[in-house]
Amino acid sequence: MKFVVFAVVVAVACADRLYEAPAARAASDEIAILRDDRVIEDDGRYNFDAETANGIVFSESGSPVGDEGAINSAGSFSYTAPDGTEVHLQYVADENGFQPQGAHLPVAPEFPHPIPQFVLDQIAFAAEEDARNARGEVSRSYGAPNK
């Protein structure tokens, strides 16, 4: 029994040396909240507006839509990135999903070339074939002779 107690004391002493407590936050890490306005209506509509002393600004409003409990929201936020760049983002979140807009967001490159005609012809053929199938007409294989 004495050995077990001794082993536990040694394990605790070793574990204490392995664990580093997180550094305490400096008072300078705290950012003052300059504005924090929140309005939540009984019918589900809401507005949030906040601003901090380090330049972060956030605003959002939303309202319920339909009977399913969905909420359409729109808002914006802005801040200064670590490299000094001003970042401003506006967004809408609705039945089409989250739709952000901002100059800092990546943009897909332009399509590098026009779509070749044979591809457009194949797309048109497939659409015609789908329409025939939807009407219940028997579709013939591409290139097969007519009967």
Secondary structure by P-SEA (a helix, b strand, c coil): caaaaaaaaaaaaaaaaaccccccccccccccccbbbbbbcccccbbbbbbcccbbbbbbbbbbccccbbbbbbbbbbbbcccbbbbbbbbcccccccccccccccccccccccccaaaaaaaaaaaaaaaaaaacccccccccccc
